[in-house]
Amino acid sequence: MISDGMKPVVEELTPQIEHATGRKLAAQFNSSKICADKILTGEPFDAAILSSDVLDDLSRQGKIASGSGREISRTEWVSEFAPEPRSPTSAPPEALKHTLLNAKSLSFNPTGASAAHTYEMLARLGIAEEMKPKLVLDAEAGARRKM
């Protein structure tokens, strides 16, 4: 079970994984929340590539082995106004606020692990109401764009 955010990477690596293991990869892509819900209901899986907060929660509930997780990636914010990807913690709040307010739209998966953080960020920046008309809530957000 794999978070949608990792779909492009896993799809690109699938031939190498299959060649190295001699086994066919049967990846299930979805939001971290939906993958976690499937794990909680007992759906069988061999590996889970999900957000760390979801994995931590599954570990606390005894659904995955404690300490079995490894960090394999980090999410970066990308803006057409910034010269290079920046994380929200490295960009000054006013620059991030300016970027978001000038964006034509902001798209994310409403059931994805980042949704709650995105809503919280918009509220903390004081632009939640202004951004509402620009929000494109899409379960396929990010899956269409290859980096």
C-alpha positions in Angstrom: 0.0 0.0 0.0 1.5 3.2 -1.2 0.6 6.9 -0.7 -0.3 8.7 -3.9 2.6 11.1 -3.3 5.1 8.2 -4.0 3.2 6.9 -7.1 5.5 8.5 -9.8 8.7 7.2 -8.0 7.4 3.7 -7.4 6.1 3.4 -11.0 9.5 4.4 -12.3 11.3 1.9 -10.0 8.8 -1.0 -10.5 10.8 -2.7 -13.3 14.0 -2.5 -11.2 12.2 -3.8 -8.1 10.7 -6.7 -10.0 14.0 -7.6 -11.7 15.9 -7.5 -8.3 13.3 -9.6 -6.4 12.1 -11.8 -9.3 8.5 -11.1 -8.2 5.7 -9.0 -9.7 4.9 -5.9 -7.7 1.2 -5.4 -7.0 1.1 -1.8 -5.7 -2.0 -0.2 -4.4 -1.9 3.6 -4.6 -4.3 5.8 -2.6 -4.2 8.5 0.1 -2.4 7.6 3.3 -5.7 7.8 5.1 -7.5 5.4 2.8 -4.5 3.0 2.9 -4.5 3.2 6.7 -8.2 2.5 6.8 -7.7 -0.6 4.7 -4.9 -1.8 7.0 -7.1 -1.1 10.1 -9.9 -3.3 8.6 -7.4 -6.2 8.1 -6.7 -6.0 4.4 -3.5 -7.9 3.8 -0.3 -6.1 2.7 3.4 -6.8 2.5 4.7 -3.2 2.8 3.3 0.3 3.5 4.8 3.5 2.1 2.8 6.1 3.9 3.3 9.4 5.7 5.2 9.1 9.0 2.2 10.3 11.1 0.0 7.6 9.6 2.7 5.0 10.1 3.2 6.1 13.7 -0.5 5.8 14.4 -0.7 2.3 12.8 2.3 1.3 15.0 0.6 2.6 18.2 -2.5 0.5 17.3 -0.3 -2.6 16.7 -1.1 -2.8 13.0 2.5 -2.5 11.9 5.7 -3.5 13.8 7.0 -0.7 16.0 10.3 0.8 14.7 10.0 -0.9 11.3 9.6 2.4 9.4 12.4 4.2 7.5 12.2 7.7 6.1 12.6 7.5 2.4 11.5 11.0 1.3 10.5 14.4 2.3 7.9 16.7 0.8 8.9 20.1 -0.5 6.7 23.1 -1.5 7.2 24.2 -5.0 6.2 27.6 -6.3 6.5 29.2 -9.7 7.6 32.3 -7.8 10.5 30.7 -6.0 13.8 29.9 -7.7 13.9 26.4 -6.2 11.8 24.1 -4.0 11.5 25.3 -0.4 10.0 23.7 2.6 7.4 25.7 4.5 9.8 26.1 7.4 12.5 27.7 5.3 10.3 30.2 3.5 9.4 33.4 5.4 5.7 33.4 6.2 5.0 36.5 4.2 6.7 35.0 1.1 4.6 31.9 1.4 1.5 33.9 1.9 2.3 36.0 -1.1 2.9 32.9 -3.2 -0.4 31.3 -2.2 -2.5 34.4 -2.7 -1.1 34.9 -6.2 -1.6 31.3 -7.2 -4.4 30.6 -9.6 -5.3 27.5 -7.6 -4.1 25.2 -4.8 -4.8 21.5 -5.4 -4.4 18.7 -2.9 -6.1 15.4 -2.0 -8.7 16.1 0.7 -8.1 12.6 2.1 -4.3 12.8 1.9 -2.0 13.2 4.8 -1.2 16.8 3.9 -4.8 18.0 3.9 -5.0 18.8 7.6 -1.6 20.5 7.5 -2.6 22.5 4.5 -5.8 23.8 6.1 -3.9 24.6 9.3 -1.2 26.5 7.4 -3.9 28.6 5.5 -5.5 29.4 8.9 -2.2 30.3 10.5 -1.3 32.6 7.6 -4.8 34.2 8.0 -5.8 33.5 4.4 -8.1 30.5 4.8 -11.2 32.4 3.6 -9.4 34.1 0.7 -8.1 30.7 -0.5 -11.4 28.8 -0.4 -12.4 29.8 -4.0 -8.9 28.7 -5.2 -9.0 25.2 -3.6 -9.2 22.3 -6.0 -9.8 19.3 -3.8 -8.8 16.3 -6.0 -8.0 12.8 -5.0 -5.6 12.7 -8.0 -3.8 15.9 -7.1 -0.1 15.6 -7.8 -0.5 12.3 -9.6 -0.9 14.0 -12.9 2.3 16.0 -12.7 5.6 14.4 -13.0 8.5 16.2 -11.4 
